[in-house]
Amino acid sequence: MKTDHDNAGLRALLLLDSDVLVRAALATYLRDCGLTVIEASDTAEARTVLATRDVAVDIIFCDVASIGSAQSFAFAQWVRTECHDIPVLLAGSIDGAASLANNLCEKGSQLSKPYDHAQFLDTLKQTLARRHRNAMT
């Protein structure tokens, strides 16, 4: 199912979800699509990944429901301040929480659980394409 040519410049994703079963299933799907996926179970681990920058992270996905809204929102704000070139895609079970979180990072897509893996990948591509268009203007 590898589709490297369809990933709109997306090379590496930081996948932040405390539920190891959900995270592993989504990571496997995305790796099968040709992406590099770096997994983190909490915001401290995600910050460590971003601080080392061994791999250039193109986008961050954070599950608000599994991490907790306060920690997720604080992490998204930190990324916006410290790593402003990396978009953050937040997902949650409560539409209002996901919408609020996206407003903290950027106007953009939001996902509500449960989400389809193919829809997830499409949302990543759209987010990065929007970032690329904005950078060109």
C-alpha positions, 0 to 999 in steps of 0.5 A: 500500500506504499504511496510515497508519491502521494504524501504531499512532501510529508516525510515524518510525523510525530504521533502523540497518543497515550493509548498504545493500541490506537497509536500502534495501529495508526502508526502501522498504517502510516508506515505502510503508506511510506511515512516515517512515524515517531511515536510518543506516549506523552507530551514530555516524550514528544518534547524530547523528540522535538528537542533532539531533532534527529528526524525532521518532523513535518507535522505533529498529531496529538490525541487530545482525549488520550493525553488530556486537554490541558496538557494537549493545549499547553503542548500545542502552544509550546510547539507554536512558540518553539517550533512554529514551522511544524503544524499540529493536528489535534483530535478529540472525541469532543468536537468543541475541545478539538475545535478550541485546540485547533484555534490555538495552533492554526485555523485548520482541519480537525478530526473527531474519534473514531477516525478513518485511517485514510481520512487521517492521511488525507487531513495530514496532506491537506494541512501540509499543503495549506502550510506550503501555500501560506509559505509561498505567499 
